[in-house]
């Protein structure tokens, strides 16, 4: 059993890595799309700030995932594995087709789908966290859109008398800092979700791991706190994933939704970072993909409404709608297969 648990922990870190390269577009698409940084420099910059979040972010989102999605009394290693498989498979499908779906909602959907496959609909802990999670599918992109729009309006007003060339030079520097803020916010929210899944796994088998010695002794979690190795492992995995980049999605986010300039890239990144940071502060697991896509649309719409390619935007929205049920279905099938193998 201990090897099985250790393998699932590694798979959780693999999901976190995939989350990094799948969602790296959230952090770097705007700064690459505006040509402020080269793709390699952008992913390196984003990865550094992804890891920096390990030392400043809290644990509220991790606890929300651990306790707020399904009943903790039904959690088993196979259930966790099935949930991770649902999220990983859906992430890879959407990455292949260049669709910026939500890794966060893929994980939540996978976790819930595996729970329902084991214990029926009573497995779901309907309550505040589900209300927040489902409502923020709509709220987070709208907040990002509003923030991006208002920041662009403010920039127009403040810099209206400055020559366009000077404005461009100023915001080429400013966008480097706004990209760092967004990368930090991205990891602070997303890495915690993997941490919550891992701690949920380890708490479910703590009775079996209490007598372990050597390296496996670190798998024993006597309470529901998050061990340092879990936190550092999660932030390292998402940072390395960002380094590899999800170039298909970068193209969609950075150039296909709307054409960005350094000033609008700054507004989009800053608006997205503010929205995500506020959600993280209150322990709400949100989609960084939804939020930054909304802020890009908001910033682009200040030029003119038609500047946004609404056909691409609709395709992205459809991916958002089906992510939770699609990953839940894959996870439920995975749990059924795992349960057949173990019997």
N, C-alpha and C positions, 0 to 999 in steps of 0.2 A: 504493500500500500504506500509506503513512504516514497518509493521510486515513482509511483503513479502520480502522487501529489506533487513531487518535485518537477515532473515532466509538465504538469498542468501549469505550474508557476512559470516555467520557461515559455510555454505557449502563450500565457498572458503577456509576457514581455514581448513575444513576437507580435501579438496584436498591437501592443503599444508602439512597436517599431513601424508596423504597417500604418497605424494611425498617424505617425509622424510623416511618412512619405506621402500618404494619401492627403493629409490636411496641411502639408507644407505650403500648398497653394494659398492657404488662408494668410500665411505670414509673408510670402514673397511674391505673390502674383502681381500685386500693384507696383512694387518697387522694380520688378523685372519689366513689367509692361510699360513703365515710364522710362526705362533705360537708365535709371539712376545708378543701379548696380548691375554687374554681370550676373548671370544665373549662379555661377559658383560662389561668388562673393556674397550673394543674397542668401543662399542656403547656409553658408558658413556663419554669417551674421545672425540668422534666425536660430540656428542650432545653439549658438552661445547663449542667447537670451532664453531659449527653451530651458536649458539646464539651470540658468540663473534663478528660475522660478522655484527650484527646489528649496532655496534658502529663504524665500519670502512668502510663499503661498501657505495657506492653512490646510485644514483637513476636512472641512465641512462638506465639500462635494463628495469626497471619498466615503464619508459616513452615510451620505444620502444614497449612494449607489449600494452600499453594503446592506442597509437596513430598510430603505424606502421603496424598493422595487418589488421584491417577493418576500414571502415569509422566511425568516432565517432558519426555522426549525426543519424546513424541507431541503435545505441546501446540502448537496453531496458533491464529491469530486466530479462525478460523471455529469451532473447537472451544470456545474461550472464549465466543464470542458465543452459540453454541447452549446452553451451560450456563447462561448468564445468562438467556436467553429461557425456559428451562425453569423456573428459579426465579421469574422475574417473573410468568409466566402463572399458576403455581400460587398464588403469593402473592395475586394479584388475585382468583382464584377463591375462595380461602378468606376473603379480606377481604369480598367481596361477600356471602357467606353468613354473615359474622360468626363464623367458626370460628377460634379462636386456634391456628393451626398454627405450625410453626417455620420462620422465614425461614432460619435457619442450616442446617437439614436440607434445605430446599428448594434452597439453593445447593449443598450437598454432593451431593445427589442429582442435580441438574442437571449439575454438573461430571463426576460419575462416569458418568451416562447418555450424555453427549456423548463421553466417552472410550471407552466400550464400543462405541458406534456406529461409531467410527473404527477401533479396533484390537481389538475383541473383549474377552473377559473378562481377557485378559492385560494390558489397560490399567490395571487396578486394582492399586494397590500394597498388597496385603494385608499388614497388619502392625499395629504398636502403635496408630497413630492411628485406624485403622478399628475396632480393638477398643475403644478409648476412646470413639469417636464412637457406635458402636452400643450399647455397654453403658450409656453415659450417657443414652440415650433412656429407660432404666428407672431408672438410678441418680439422675439429677439431680432428677426430681420426688419421688423417695422421700427424698432428702436434704433438699429444700425442705420436704416434708411434715413430716419429723421435726423440722427446725429450727423451723418455725412452731409445731408442737405444743409442743415443749419451752420455747420462749420464752413462749408463752401460759401454760403451767403455772408457769414462774418468775415471771411477772408476777402471777398470781393469789396466789402465795405471798408475794411481797414486798409487795404492795399490799392484802392482805386486810383490813387494819384501816382503810384510808382510805375515806372516803365516796365512793360511785360518781360523784357530780358532780365531785369533785376529781380522781378518776382520769381521767375523761373529758377535763377541761380539760388535765391534764398530757400526756395522750397525743395530744391535738390538736396540741400543739406538737412533741412527740417524733416524730409521724408525718411532719412536714415534713422532718425530718432523715433519717428512714429512707427516705423517698421519694427524697431526693437520693442516698443511698448506692446505692439500687437503680438509679437512672438512670445513675449513674456506672458501675456494674458492667455494666449492659446494653450501653452503648456500648463499654466497654473490650473486651468479648468480641466483639460483633457487627461493629463497624466494622473490626476486624482481618481479618475474613474477606474483606471486599471488597478490602482492601489486599493480601492474599495473592493474590487472583485477578488484580488489576491487575499486580502485580510478575511473576507467572507469565507473563502476556501479554507484557510488555515484555522479559523475559529471552528469551522464545522468538523474538523478532525483533530482538534487539540488533545482530546483524550487519548488518541492513538499515537501522538507524537511526543507526549510528555516524558516518556522514558528514553527517547532517542539521544544518542551521544554524537560527538564529533560534529561534522559540518551540518548534519541533518537536525541537530539540536536547535539551530536557528529557525527552523520551520515551526517550532512550537511557539504559539502566541497565547499567553495566559489570559489576556484580556482583549479588548477590542481596539487597543491602540495600534498605531501603524509603526512597525519596526523601521529603523533607519535604513536597513538594506533594501526594504521594499520601496521606500521613497526614492532613494538614490538610483535603484534599478529602473524604476518607472521613468524618471526624468532622463536618465542616460539613454534608455531605449527610444523614447520619443525624439530626443535630440539627434541620435544617430539616424533615425528614420527621416528626419528633416534633411539631414545631409545628403541623403540619396535622392530626395526630391520626387515629386509627382508631376512630371513635366506635361503630361496630357491635360491634367486639371489646371496647371498654371496657365496654359494657353487659353482655356475657357474663361477663367476668372480674370486674367490680366488683360485680355484684349477682345474677347468675343462678346462680353456683356455690354461694354461701352469703351470708347477710347479714353484713356487716362493720360493726364499730364502730371508733372510733379505736384502741382498745387492740389489737384483733385485726388491724387494718390495719398497725399498727406491727410486730407480731410477724411477719406475713406478709412485709412488705417487708424487714425486717431478716434474716429467715431466708433469703429468696431472694437477697439481696445477698451474704450470707456464702458461700452455696453457689456462686454464680457467680464471685465473686472468687477463691475457692480454685481453681476450675477454670481460670480465666484465668492465675493464677500458674504453674500447671503446663503451660500451653500446650494445654489440652484445649478444643476447640470444642464448647460445649454450647448447648442451647436455653434462652434466657431465658424463653420462653413455658412450656416444660415445668416449669422450676424454680419460677417464681412461681405457676403454677397449683397445683403440689404444696404450696407453702407456704400458699396461701390455704385449700386443703382441710384441711391440718394445723391451722391456726389455728381454722378453723370447727368442726372436729371436737371441740374442747375443750368447746364448749357442750353438744353431744350429737351422737351419730353421725348422727342423722336431720337435723341442721341442714344437712348437705351435700346438695345436689341431685345425687344420683349419676347420674341420667339425663343431665343436662348433662355431667357429668364423663366418662361413658362416650363421649358423642359427641366430646368433645375428644380422648380417648385414641385413638379410631378415626382421627381426623385425624392424630395423631402417627404412627400405624402406617403409613398410606398415603402420607405426605408424600414420603419418599425415592423409593419406586418411581414415584409419580405424576409428580414433577418430572423424574425420570430418563427416563421415557417421553416426556414433552413435549420434553426436550432432545435425545433420540435422533432424534425426528421432525424437530426443527429442524435438527439437523446433516445429516440426509439431504437436506432441502430445500436447505440452503446448499451442500452438495457438488454437487447437481444444477445449481444456478445457476452455480457457478464452473467447471463443465466445459463 
